[in-house]
Amino acid sequence: MGWKNVKDHYRIEHIVQVTKVGGDHGDKAMDAICIGSPYIHNLIVISLDGRILKRHDDHGNDDLKRYMQEMDADLDALKRLVQTPDTFIGDSITVYTWEGAKILEKQCEKFGWPNVTHDGCLMYENTFSLNKSEVVSWAKKSAELRMEGLREAIDQRQKQIHGKQVEMDACRSQLAALHANYPENE
């Protein structure tokens, strides 16, 4: 995937991760390498085919400016780095997370935030653990909370529908009364 190659080659001190981008304006979301901070994850975005999708042209940060200059100096090198599989030194650490009903096992060099897994996922403290049982509990709790939120949203919509039905019935009654009381204006 090449995210680590990019991080190492350009000596990037910011967070480098692989995440979904796009999908905002009807286009399909796709994985991309994002270089960012804890607050803005996508200051620079690079496609998995090595193209710069989003540039950081604010010259207020010398590190980000340097990254852009070095990438721009040799776009073919950037493309090669992205397309070359990453290599990891030493023993890999097994970590767990979830996606829907699947408990996922991933590998990393160093556990915990703001580190990333070998496939580029940023390890948030409440979604990654060394303990599979803990992740199963989190996944169940997440599903329960989501169901509770959806149940509340459905209840709210049903109350809105009921209110609109009452309004429509009142309008129907008004129209029937108008037709009955003023048949000559038909």
Buried (B, 14 or more C-beta within 10 A) or exposed (E): BBBBBBBEBBEBEBBBBBBEBBEEEEEEEEBBBBBBEEEEBBBBBBBBEBEBBBEBEEEEBEBBBEBBEBBEEEEEBBBBBBEBEBEEEEEEBEBBBBEEEEBBEBEBBEBBBEBBBBBBBBBEEEBBBEEBEEBBEBBEEBEEEEEEEEEEEEEEEEEEEEEEEEEEEEEEEEEEEEEEEEEEEE
